[in-house]
Amino acid sequence: MQLNITGHHVELTPALKAYVTEKMQRINRHFDSVISMNVILSVEKLQHGAEATLHTAGKSLFANASELDMYAAIDDLVDKLDKQVRRFKDKRSDHTVSRDDKQASLG
């Protein structure tokens, strides 16, 4: 998985990069078909924002979050992405019919 982290009006410290990388590993643990992830961290006046685009095989997922603290914004972003990934994974697995189910319906 390729992870790109950029910052708008915020300096990307090694601690901030490590925190984002650590949190995004949670997404990769739940869904291993992630091709790349683009994360943008920004600061607008007092609001700290985080947005991410996740590219998978067949679909791109997007989420954004805004909080008063950058770390809280990243946590909120990861929660939203994780929810989307789980929903996408469940939807994808619900549509696949196993071989035993096919044989049972035919026989």
N, C-alpha and C positions, 0 to 999 in steps of 0.2 A: 504494500500500500504506500502510495506517495502522499506525503503531507506537506502542503505549502501554507506557511503562516506569514501574513503580511500585516502591517500596521499603518493606520491612517491617523496622523496627529498623536501618535503614541510611540514611545521607544520600546522596541521589543528586547527585553532583557533576557538573559539565559534562563532565569527563574520562570519568567512568563512562558517562554517557549517550552520549557520542560513540563510545566503545568498543563499546557494545552495538549502536548504529546501524550502525557500520562492519561488525561481524561479521554482523549480520542481512542485510546487503546480499548476502552470499554465498548465502543461501537464495533471495533474490529473483532472483539471476543464473541459478540452476539451474532455477527454477520460477516463471514469471511470472504464474501464476493465484492468487497470494496476495492475499486480500482484506484481512485485518488480522492483526496479531500483538500478543499481550499478553504482556509479560515482567514477571516479579516477581522482584526481588532481595531476599534476606533474610539475616539473620545470627542464628544460634542458638548461643550460647556461642562455641565456637571454629570452628564449621562455617559456611561461607559457601555459600548456596544460590542457585540460579537455576532458574527454571521458566518455560516458555513454552507458550502455546497458539497454534497457527497455524490460521487459518480460511481454507479454500480453497473453491472451488466444488465442493460435494458432500461434503466431509469436513473434520473438524477433527483436527489432529495435536497431541499433547502430549508434552513431554519435561521432565525435571528432572535437575539435577546438583548434587552437593554436594562441595566441596573445602575445603582449608584457606585458599585464596586466592580472592578474588572473581573475579579475571581468569581464573584457571584454571577456575573453575566455569562462567564464561561460555563459555570455549573448549570445554569438554566438552559444554555444552548445545548449542552450535551444531553440533558434530560429530554429536551424536545426532539433532538435527532434520534436518540435511543428509542423513543416512543414511535417515531416514524419508521425506523428500521424494523422494529418488532412487528408493526402492523403490516409493512411490506413483505416481510418474511412469512408471516402467517397467511397472508393473502396468496402469496406465491405457492406455498405448500398446500393450501386448501384446493387449488386447482389441479394439482397433479394427482392422478389416480394410480394407485399401486397395482402391480401385476396380479396380486391375489384378488383384489377387488374386481378387476376385469373378468377373471376366470369365474368368480363366484356369480357375477351377473349373467354370464353367458351360459353357465352350466346349470 
